C-alpha cells in the first residue's frame, strides 16, 4: 500500500510539473509580446517620439523585460524543485490550537491551485524552527510577532533525481547518520548548497538581522564561506524588494576560489553576486599591476628572510595603520599652503577692473578649520564647490557652467600641495617609517592597501563600488590598512568571515580579532565545529597548532601517515592507486611554485595530473598545487610532498602544513625522501 508520504510526494511533483508548463506558456506569451512591442517601436519611432508616447512605450518594454527575467528565475527554481521538492517536514502545534500543521521545507515555495503553500521556502520564518529546535517547545518570529507552540514531529527525506528514496523521524536538527552520509561523499568540482544540513549555530548567522555587522571566526571546515553565501540567499529572499543579487558584493581571495563557490547561489535558485578582489580595485584605481598573494607567500615560503617577515608583521598591525593615518592627517596635510586667488569678472572703458578675491587666509581657514576632520579630497571638493557657487550667486556664471568652474577650482587647490602624486607620498611615508619602498611598476602585495588609502585620502576613488551588502572572505589575509579601505569604499552592512589559524605569513591573536571587530563595528561570532575532515585528520591538524575545545563530526577514517621513500613520484602514484581508488579529487599540495613545478614534472611521467592555476583545472582528478592556491578549497585526499625536516621546520612552515592538511576530507599523507619533518612526529611512518 502506498503511504501518505508517497502520495504527498507524487502530488507535489505533479504540481511542480504543472507550474513548469504554466511558466513556459507565460514566458512564450511575454516574449512574443516583447518582440511585437520592439518591432512596433522600430517601425513607428518617428510618430511615437513626437508625443508623450515614447516614455509610455519604454515603460511597457521595461515591464515586459523585467517579467521575462522573472520567469527565467522562476524556471530555474522549478527545475531544481522537480529534482528535490523538499528535504524535511516539521509538524507544529501553535499555543491555543488543538491541531498541528505540517510544514514541508524545500529550496523554494510550492503553491497549489488553491493558493495553499504545499512546500515552504527554507528561508521562511516558520522554517527556522527546523534548524533551531528539537521536538518539544518551539517558536519562530515573523516580523515583530513571536509564535510559540510545540514541535510534534521532525522528519527528514532522502530524495534523489525526483525519486523519494526514504524518510525517517528524528529528534535532532539533522540526524547524525544523514550528516555523516553527506560528509562521507567525495567532493564535487564546485561547492554545494547545504540547506538540508545547516546547524543551529550556523542558522543564527544566516538569519541574523540585516543591519547587524558580523565578524565570523570559523575554524577550517566549519562552513563559514558557505554560511556567508547562504546568508546572501536569505537576504535576497527576506528583503527581495530592497536587495537584488547585484547589490551584494563578495571579496574573494582569487579566481580559482571564485569559480569554486560560483554554483552555491544558483543551486539555491538565486543569481550570482557581484564579485571582486582588492587587487582588482587597486588596478582599476591606480592603473598598476599588483603582486598576487600567491607570489608573496611563495617568496616567504621559499626564502623566509627575517627582515621581510618583520616588515609583513608591522604592515599587518593596527600600529602601522595608525602611523599612516597620523602621517596623512598631520605632516602631509600641513604641506597645503594656499595662495591668494583673484579673478577679473568685469572691466570698464577706463580699464577699471572688478575682481572676485579669495585670500589665502580664507582658503586656509576653510581647509584647516571649517572642514577639519574630513579627508583631503573632501575638503577640496567643498571649498571648490563653495567658490564656484559664489560666482553663480554673483551671476557671473550660470548653474550649467558651475561644474566646469568647480573642476577648475579643484585643480587650483591641488596645486597648493607641493607633492600630491600617490607614489611620491608613499615613498615619503615609507622613509618616515624606516622602511624601504619597493621600486618598479608592480605594487607589492603588502603595500596595496597603503597605496589605496593614500589615493583615497588625496583624491577619493574614480569608480563607484557601492553595494547594499558586503561579504569579505578570508579576513585573516587582509591587513588593517586593507580593512580601513573597505570601510572607506563600503558603508553598507557586512559579514566578514575567516580563520586566524589559517594565516600563513603572520601570527594573528585573539586580541587582533577583537580589535578588528571593534574597528568594523561587528559582532564577533565563533564557529568551533568542523564538518570537513575525518576525526583523525581534524585531531592531527588541531594538535599541530595547539587548538583545543574544537568539535567535529564523529566520522572516522584512516590515520594520517608519513611515507619515507627513495622515489617520491613513484610513492605518490602508488598511494593514489592503492589508497585513493575511490576518490575523485586528489591534491598534491606543495610549499611553493618551484616545488610544485618539480613535483609535477616528475609525476606527469607516471600518471595523468595537472597543475592547478586556472578554475577549469580543478576538474582534473589529480592536481598539483600550492598551499596558497588551495586555500579555501577542499579535496578528497591530500598528499604533502617533500615533508622533510629541512623543508618544514619553522612557524611559517607549520602554518603551511596546517592549511594544507585541513583541505583533506578523507585521506592525508606526507611523503619524503629524507628525515621526516618535526610536524609529523606524531604520525606513523611507512616505507616504500
FIMARMI-651094 format. One line per field, with one value per residue (C-alpha): residue number from 1; residue in one letter; x, y, z. Coordinates in steps of 0.25 Angstrom, whole numbers, padded with zeros to 4 digits. Layout:
N
pos: [NUM;...] $
code: [A;...] $
X: [X;...] $
Y: [Y;...] $
Z: [Z;...] $
***
This chain:
688
pos: [1;2;3;4;5;6;7;8;9;10;11;12;13;14;15;16;17;18;19;20;21;22;23;24;25;26;27;28;29;30;31;32;33;34;35;36;37;38;39;40;41;42;43;44;45;46;47;48;49;50;51;52;53;54;55;56;57;58;59;60;61;62;63;64;65;66;67;68;69;70;71;72;73;74;75;76;77;78;79;80;81;82;83;84;85;86;87;88;89;90;91;92;93;94;95;96;97;98;99;100;101;102;103;104;105;106;107;108;109;110;111;112;113;114;115;116;117;118;119;120;121;122;123;124;125;126;127;128;129;130;131;132;133;134;135;136;137;138;139;140;141;142;143;144;145;146;147;148;149;150;151;152;153;154;155;156;157;158;159;160;161;162;163;164;165;166;167;168;169;170;171;172;173;174;175;176;177;178;179;180;181;182;183;184;185;186;187;188;189;190;191;192;193;194;195;196;197;198;199;200;201;202;203;204;205;206;207;208;209;210;211;212;213;214;215;216;217;218;219;220;221;222;223;224;225;226;227;228;229;230;231;232;233;234;235;236;237;238;239;240;241;242;243;244;245;246;247;248;249;250;251;252;253;254;255;256;257;258;259;260;261;262;263;264;265;266;267;268;269;270;271;272;273;274;275;276;277;278;279;280;281;282;283;284;285;286;287;288;289;290;291;292;293;294;295;296;297;298;299;300;301;302;303;304;305;306;307;308;309;310;311;312;313;314;315;316;317;318;319;320;321;322;323;324;325;326;327;328;329;330;331;332;333;334;335;336;337;338;339;340;341;342;343;344;345;346;347;348;349;350;351;352;353;354;355;356;357;358;359;360;361;362;363;364;365;366;367;368;369;370;371;372;373;374;375;376;377;378;379;380;381;382;383;384;385;386;387;388;389;390;391;392;393;394;395;396;397;398;399;400;401;402;403;404;405;406;407;408;409;410;411;412;413;414;415;416;417;418;419;420;421;422;423;424;425;426;427;428;429;430;431;432;433;434;435;436;437;438;439;440;441;442;443;444;445;446;447;448;449;450;451;452;453;454;455;456;457;458;459;460;461;462;463;464;465;466;467;468;469;470;471;472;473;474;475;476;477;478;479;480;481;482;483;484;485;486;487;488;489;490;491;492;493;494;495;496;497;498;499;500;501;502;503;504;505;506;507;508;509;510;511;512;513;514;515;516;517;518;519;520;521;522;523;524;525;526;527;528;529;530;531;532;533;534;535;536;537;538;539;540;541;542;543;544;545;546;547;548;549;550;551;552;553;554;555;556;557;558;559;560;561;562;563;564;565;566;567;568;569;570;571;572;573;574;575;576;577;578;579;580;581;582;583;584;585;586;587;588;589;590;591;592;593;594;595;596;597;598;599;600;601;602;603;604;605;606;607;608;609;610;611;612;613;614;615;616;617;618;619;620;621;622;623;624;625;626;627;628;629;630;631;632;633;634;635;636;637;638;639;640;641;642;643;644;645;646;647;648;649;650;651;652;653;654;655;656;657;658;659;660;661;662;663;664;665;666;667;668;669;670;671;672;673;674;675;676;677;678;679;680;681;682;683;684;685;686;687;688] $
code: [X;X;X;X;X;X;X;X;X;X;X;X;X;X;X;X;X;X;X;X;X;X;X;X;X;X;X;X;X;X;X;X;X;X;X;X;X;X;X;X;X;X;X;X;X;X;X;X;X;X;X;X;X;X;X;X;X;X;X;X;X;X;X;X;X;X;X;X;X;X;X;X;X;X;X;X;X;X;X;X;X;X;X;X;X;X;X;X;X;X;X;X;X;X;X;X;X;X;X;X;X;X;X;X;X;X;X;X;X;X;X;X;X;X;X;X;X;X;X;X;X;X;X;X;X;X;X;X;X;X;X;X;X;X;X;X;X;X;X;X;X;X;X;X;X;X;X;X;X;X;X;X;X;X;X;X;X;X;X;X;X;X;X;X;X;X;X;X;X;X;X;X;X;X;X;X;X;X;X;X;X;X;X;X;X;X;X;X;X;X;X;X;X;X;X;X;X;X;X;X;X;X;X;X;X;X;X;X;X;X;X;X;X;X;X;X;X;X;X;X;X;X;X;X;X;X;X;X;X;X;X;X;X;X;X;X;X;X;X;X;X;X;X;X;X;X;X;X;X;X;X;X;X;X;X;X;X;X;X;X;X;X;X;X;X;X;X;X;X;X;X;X;X;X;X;X;X;X;X;X;X;X;X;X;X;X;X;X;X;X;X;X;X;X;X;X;X;X;X;X;X;X;X;X;X;X;X;X;X;X;X;X;X;X;X;X;X;X;X;X;X;X;X;X;X;X;X;X;X;X;X;X;X;X;X;X;X;X;X;X;X;X;X;X;X;X;X;X;X;X;X;X;X;X;X;X;X;X;X;X;X;X;X;X;X;X;X;X;X;X;X;X;X;X;X;X;X;X;X;X;X;X;X;X;X;X;X;X;X;X;X;X;X;X;X;X;X;X;X;X;X;X;X;X;X;X;X;X;X;X;X;X;X;X;X;X;X;X;X;X;X;X;X;X;X;X;X;X;X;X;X;X;X;X;X;X;X;X;X;X;X;X;X;X;X;X;X;X;X;X;X;X;X;X;X;X;X;X;X;X;X;X;X;X;X;X;X;X;X;X;X;X;X;X;X;X;X;X;X;X;X;X;X;X;X;X;X;X;X;X;X;X;X;X;X;X;X;X;X;X;X;X;X;X;X;X;X;X;X;X;X;X;X;X;X;X;X;X;X;X;X;X;X;X;X;X;X;X;X;X;X;X;X;X;X;X;X;X;X;X;X;X;X;X;X;X;X;X;X;X;X;X;X;X;X;X;X;X;X;X;X;X;X;X;X;X;X;X;X;X;X;X;X;X;X;X;X;X;X;X;X;X;X;X;X;X;X;X;X;X;X;X;X;X;X;X;X;X;X;X;X;X;X;X;X;X;X;X;X;X;X;X;X;X;X;X;X;X;X;X;X;X;X;X;X;X;X;X;X;X;X;X;X;X;X;X;X;X;X;X;X;X;X;X;X;X;X;X;X;X;X;X;X;X;X;X;X;X;X;X;X;X;X;X;X;X;X;X;X;X;X;X;X;X;X;X;X;X;X;X;X;X;X;X;X;X;X;X] $
X: [0000;0005;0006;0002;0017;0017;0004;0008;0021;0015;0004;0015;0023;0011;0008;0023;0021;0009;0016;0027;0017;0010;0023;0027;0013;0014;0029;0025;0014;0022;0034;0025;0018;0032;0037;0024;0026;0040;0036;0025;0034;0045;0035;0027;0038;0037;0022;0023;0035;0027;0017;0018;0016;0031;0032;0020;0025;0039;0031;0024;0036;0043;0032;0031;0046;0046;0035;0043;0055;0046;0040;0054;0058;0045;0048;0062;0055;0044;0055;0062;0050;0046;0059;0057;0043;0047;0057;0049;0036;0032;0019;0016;0004;0002;-0001;-0016;-0019;-0023;-0018;-0003;0001;0010;0021;0029;0042;0050;0058;0047;0032;0022;0008;-0004;-0016;-0024;-0012;-0009;0006;0010;0025;0031;0044;0055;0057;0043;0042;0034;0045;0055;0049;0055;0069;0067;0059;0057;0044;0036;0034;0038;0035;0038;0038;0031;0033;0030;0021;0026;0018;0020;0016;0021;0028;0022;0029;0042;0044;0056;0055;0065;0061;0070;0067;0052;0050;0046;0056;0053;0050;0051;0047;0058;0059;0071;0073;0079;0081;0096;0094;0090;0100;0111;0106;0106;0121;0126;0123;0134;0135;0130;0137;0128;0124;0110;0098;0095;0081;0077;0089;0091;0093;0087;0099;0101;0086;0087;0097;0089;0077;0083;0077;0081;0087;0096;0110;0117;0131;0131;0143;0142;0152;0155;0143;0133;0125;0128;0128;0116;0109;0112;0107;0094;0092;0093;0082;0074;0075;0071;0058;0055;0058;0055;0048;0061;0073;0076;0087;0096;0094;0102;0117;0127;0142;0149;0163;0166;0159;0160;0153;0143;0140;0139;0128;0121;0110;0105;0095;0090;0087;0078;0071;0078;0087;0102;0107;0116;0130;0143;0157;0165;0176;0165;0161;0176;0178;0165;0169;0184;0185;0197;0198;0198;0207;0198;0196;0201;0214;0216;0214;0223;0235;0234;0232;0244;0253;0247;0257;0255;0255;0243;0235;0237;0232;0220;0217;0218;0209;0199;0197;0188;0200;0204;0190;0191;0204;0199;0187;0195;0204;0193;0185;0197;0211;0205;0192;0201;0208;0196;0200;0189;0192;0183;0173;0168;0159;0155;0140;0138;0145;0140;0145;0155;0161;0156;0154;0144;0150;0146;0157;0159;0170;0180;0175;0161;0165;0174;0162;0153;0163;0168;0157;0143;0145;0154;0153;0150;0159;0167;0159;0146;0152;0156;0142;0135;0144;0143;0128;0127;0136;0129;0115;0120;0122;0108;0102;0108;0103;0116;0114;0101;0097;0101;0115;0117;0122;0133;0137;0137;0147;0156;0156;0159;0172;0176;0174;0182;0193;0195;0201;0216;0215;0202;0206;0202;0215;0223;0214;0216;0231;0232;0223;0232;0244;0238;0235;0249;0244;0250;0240;0238;0242;0236;0223;0217;0211;0215;0204;0207;0206;0193;0185;0195;0194;0179;0178;0187;0180;0166;0171;0176;0167;0156;0153;0150;0140;0127;0128;0115;0107;0096;0102;0117;0123;0138;0144;0158;0158;0171;0178;0175;0183;0177;0180;0172;0161;0161;0160;0148;0141;0144;0138;0126;0117;0107;0105;0114;0118;0133;0138;0151;0160;0172;0179;0180;0188;0202;0211;0208;0202;0188;0184;0170;0173;0174;0161;0154;0161;0156;0142;0142;0148;0138;0126;0124;0118;0129;0123;0131;0129;0137;0132;0138;0130;0140;0151;0150;0153;0167;0171;0164;0171;0185;0183;0177;0189;0199;0194;0190;0175;0166;0151;0149;0137;0136;0126;0130;0133;0145;0155;0170;0180;0189;0202;0217;0223;0238;0243;0255;0246;0235;0228;0226;0222;0211;0206;0206;0198;0188;0186;0185;0179;0171;0164;0150;0153;0150;0159;0173;0182;0197;0199;0213;0220;0223;0222;0236;0234;0220;0227;0237;0227;0218;0230;0233;0219;0213;0223;0216;0201;0191;0191;0191;0196;0184;0185;0172;0158;0156;0168;0160;0152;0165;0165;0180;0184;0198;0197;0202;0196;0193;0185;0178;0173;0158;0156;0155;0159;0156;0171;0183;0197;0208;0222;0236;0231;0245;0252;0259;0247;0237;0243;0239;0226;0222;0225;0215;0205;0206;0205;0192;0185;0189;0185;0171;0168;0166;0153;0157;0172;0184;0198;0212;0223;0238;0251;0259;0257;0242;0238;0236;0222;0219;0226;0212;0209;0212;0224;0223;0234;0232] $
Y: [0000;0014;0022;0037;0042;0035;0041;0055;0054;0050;0061;0071;0066;0068;0082;0086;0079;0088;0100;0097;0097;0109;0116;0112;0117;0131;0132;0130;0140;0151;0149;0149;0162;0168;0165;0171;0184;0185;0183;0193;0204;0202;0203;0215;0222;0236;0237;0231;0240;0253;0252;0246;0232;0229;0229;0220;0211;0209;0207;0196;0190;0191;0184;0173;0171;0170;0160;0151;0151;0148;0136;0131;0132;0124;0114;0111;0109;0100;0091;0090;0087;0076;0068;0070;0077;0077;0071;0072;0073;0079;0078;0090;0092;0107;0110;0110;0101;0087;0083;0083;0088;0080;0089;0083;0090;0091;0100;0109;0110;0101;0106;0098;0103;0107;0116;0107;0106;0092;0094;0105;0112;0108;0123;0126;0130;0117;0108;0114;0104;0092;0097;0103;0093;0078;0072;0080;0094;0103;0117;0126;0140;0147;0162;0167;0155;0143;0130;0119;0105;0091;0083;0069;0063;0065;0057;0056;0051;0045;0049;0047;0051;0053;0040;0038;0028;0028;0036;0035;0043;0049;0058;0066;0077;0067;0053;0049;0037;0046;0057;0046;0041;0055;0058;0044;0047;0051;0066;0072;0082;0093;0096;0091;0097;0092;0096;0082;0081;0095;0094;0103;0112;0114;0117;0128;0135;0132;0139;0150;0164;0170;0183;0176;0175;0161;0156;0141;0134;0119;0108;0101;0093;0100;0104;0119;0123;0114;0121;0134;0131;0125;0138;0145;0136;0138;0153;0152;0145;0153;0167;0164;0178;0184;0175;0169;0159;0170;0179;0169;0169;0158;0160;0147;0142;0138;0134;0119;0121;0130;0118;0108;0115;0120;0109;0111;0122;0116;0103;0111;0118;0131;0139;0140;0152;0164;0159;0166;0165;0176;0174;0178;0190;0195;0192;0200;0212;0213;0206;0198;0183;0177;0165;0153;0148;0134;0141;0148;0135;0128;0137;0135;0120;0119;0129;0134;0146;0151;0166;0162;0155;0167;0177;0168;0167;0182;0185;0175;0183;0194;0201;0203;0207;0218;0223;0224;0232;0241;0244;0247;0256;0262;0265;0262;0271;0282;0284;0290;0305;0313;0326;0338;0335;0347;0347;0359;0358;0371;0383;0397;0406;0413;0400;0399;0384;0377;0365;0354;0350;0338;0342;0331;0332;0330;0317;0313;0315;0307;0296;0294;0299;0299;0285;0279;0264;0262;0255;0264;0261;0264;0278;0282;0278;0286;0298;0297;0296;0308;0317;0312;0315;0329;0332;0327;0335;0347;0343;0343;0328;0321;0308;0300;0305;0303;0289;0293;0304;0295;0286;0298;0302;0287;0288;0301;0296;0283;0292;0297;0283;0283;0267;0261;0249;0236;0229;0240;0241;0226;0227;0239;0231;0219;0227;0233;0219;0214;0204;0202;0206;0196;0200;0196;0197;0185;0189;0179;0171;0177;0191;0190;0195;0207;0211;0211;0218;0229;0230;0231;0241;0251;0249;0239;0228;0229;0217;0214;0201;0203;0191;0189;0177;0172;0159;0159;0145;0140;0152;0148;0150;0165;0176;0187;0197;0188;0187;0202;0203;0194;0204;0215;0208;0202;0207;0196;0185;0173;0159;0157;0142;0136;0127;0133;0120;0119;0131;0127;0139;0145;0141;0146;0147;0147;0162;0165;0159;0167;0180;0177;0174;0187;0195;0190;0191;0176;0166;0155;0141;0128;0114;0103;0091;0085;0077;0075;0065;0052;0051;0046;0057;0068;0063;0064;0078;0083;0078;0084;0098;0096;0097;0092;0090;0088;0080;0071;0061;0047;0042;0033;0029;0025;0032;0042;0035;0038;0030;0030;0026;0027;0031;0041;0042;0026;0027;0037;0029;0016;0023;0029;0015;0007;0017;0027;0018;0022;0037;0047;0059;0058;0069;0069;0082;0087;0098;0107;0109;0104;0091;0089;0090;0080;0070;0072;0069;0056;0052;0054;0044;0033;0038;0048;0061;0076;0088;0096;0110;0113;0110;0099;0092;0088;0077;0069;0057;0058;0073;0078;0092;0101;0103;0118;0114;0102;0111;0111;0098;0084;0071;0056;0053;0062;0058;0067;0064;0068;0067;0066;0073;0083;0087;0088;0094;0108;0115;0118;0104;0099;0109;0103;0089;0093;0100;0088;0077;0084;0083;0068;0061;0046;0044;0051;0046;0052;0047;0050;0044;0050;0051;0054;0068;0070;0074;0059;0053;0048;0040;0026;0025;0015;0012;0010] $
Z: [0000;-0004;0009;0011;0009;-0005;-0009;-0004;-0011;-0024;-0023;-0020;-0032;-0041;-0036;-0039;-0053;-0056;-0051;-0061;-0072;-0068;-0067;-0081;-0086;-0079;-0083;-0098;-0097;-0090;-0100;-0112;-0107;-0104;-0119;-0125;-0116;-0120;-0135;-0134;-0127;-0138;-0149;-0143;-0136;-0142;-0139;-0125;-0121;-0125;-0113;-0099;-0104;-0104;-0089;-0088;-0099;-0092;-0078;-0085;-0091;-0077;-0070;-0081;-0080;-0065;-0065;-0075;-0066;-0054;-0062;-0065;-0050;-0046;-0057;-0051;-0037;-0042;-0049;-0036;-0029;-0039;-0035;-0020;-0016;-0001;0009;0023;0030;0043;0050;0059;0068;0072;0086;0088;0076;0076;0063;0058;0044;0035;0028;0017;0015;0002;-0007;-0011;-0008;-0016;-0016;-0021;-0030;-0017;-0013;-0002;0002;-0001;0002;0009;0005;0015;0017;0022;0037;0041;0035;0045;0055;0047;0049;0063;0071;0075;0078;0089;0091;0079;0074;0062;0059;0047;0047;0061;0065;0072;0070;0081;0081;0081;0070;0070;0058;0051;0038;0028;0014;0004;-0010;-0022;-0036;-0034;-0026;-0011;-0006;0009;0021;0036;0048;0057;0069;0064;0055;0045;0048;0051;0041;0030;0033;0033;0020;0014;0019;0015;0000;-0010;-0012;-0025;-0034;-0028;-0014;-0012;-0004;0010;0013;0018;0028;0033;0048;0059;0061;0046;0045;0055;0046;0033;0039;0047;0045;0032;0038;0048;0044;0047;0048;0048;0053;0048;0049;0036;0031;0039;0027;0029;0014;0011;0022;0017;0003;0009;0017;0004;-0001;0011;0010;-0005;0000;0012;0007;-0008;-0010;-0005;-0009;-0023;-0025;-0032;-0019;-0011;-0013;-0009;-0007;-0012;-0010;-0024;-0037;-0034;-0021;-0028;-0038;-0027;-0020;-0032;-0032;-0018;-0021;-0034;-0027;-0017;-0029;-0028;-0037;-0034;-0027;-0031;-0028;-0028;-0021;-0014;-0025;-0036;-0029;-0028;-0043;-0046;-0037;-0039;-0053;-0048;-0046;-0032;-0027;-0025;-0011;-0016;-0021;-0008;0000;-0010;-0007;0008;0007;-0001;0006;0019;0022;0035;0030;0021;0032;0041;0030;0028;0043;0044;0032;0037;0050;0055;0059;0044;0041;0052;0047;0032;0037;0046;0035;0025;0034;0040;0033;0019;0021;0027;0013;0008;0006;-0001;-0008;-0012;-0023;-0031;-0043;-0052;-0055;-0062;-0067;-0071;-0082;-0073;-0070;-0056;-0053;-0044;-0037;-0028;-0018;-0009;0000;0004;0019;0015;0008;0020;0029;0021;0019;0033;0042;0035;0029;0039;0041;0026;0016;0008;-0005;0003;0008;-0006;-0012;-0002;-0004;-0019;-0019;-0009;-0018;-0031;-0025;-0021;-0036;-0039;-0027;-0033;-0047;-0054;-0057;-0059;-0052;-0064;-0064;-0050;-0051;-0060;-0051;-0039;-0047;-0049;-0035;-0031;-0040;-0034;-0020;-0022;-0028;-0013;-0010;-0013;-0014;-0018;-0026;-0019;-0022;-0016;-0004;-0002;-0002;0008;0017;0016;0019;0031;0036;0033;0022;0009;-0002;-0013;-0027;-0040;-0047;-0039;-0025;-0015;-0008;0005;0000;-0008;0004;0007;-0008;-0008;0006;0000;-0013;-0006;0004;-0006;-0018;-0014;-0023;-0038;-0038;-0031;-0023;-0016;-0011;-0001;0006;0006;0009;0012;0011;0017;0027;0033;0019;0020;0027;0036;0025;0015;0025;0026;0011;0011;0021;0012;0000;0006;0017;0016;0026;0024;0028;0030;0031;0033;0041;0049;0049;0034;0033;0027;0027;0041;0055;0058;0072;0079;0082;0067;0065;0075;0070;0056;0061;0068;0057;0047;0057;0056;0066;0067;0066;0066;0059;0066;0060;0047;0037;0026;0031;0038;0053;0051;0041;0050;0063;0056;0050;0063;0071;0061;0064;0079;0076;0088;0090;0075;0072;0060;0054;0059;0045;0045;0034;0033;0041;0034;0030;0026;0015;0015;0001;-0009;-0020;-0017;-0030;-0030;-0016;-0019;-0031;-0022;-0011;-0021;-0028;-0015;-0005;-0013;-0023;-0019;-0018;-0029;-0025;-0020;-0017;-0016;-0008;-0009;-0001;-0013;-0028;-0031;-0023;-0030;-0044;-0039;-0034;-0046;-0056;-0049;-0047;-0060;-0066;-0058;-0058;-0062;-0054;-0055;-0048;-0042;-0047;-0054;-0050;-0061;-0055;-0043;-0051;-0052;-0043;-0038;-0036;-0033;-0026;-0015;-0001;-0005;-0017;-0010;0002;0004;-0005;-0001;-0007;-0004;-0001;0001;-0001;0004;-0003;0002;0016;0022;0034;0025;0017;0028;0041;0045;0049;0034;0030;0041;0037;0023;0028;0036;0024;0014;0024;0026;0012;0013;0015;0016;0014;0018;0014;0016;0006;0008;0003;0015;0030;0033;0038;0053;0049;0046;0059;0064;0051;0047;0037;0026;0015;0001] $
***
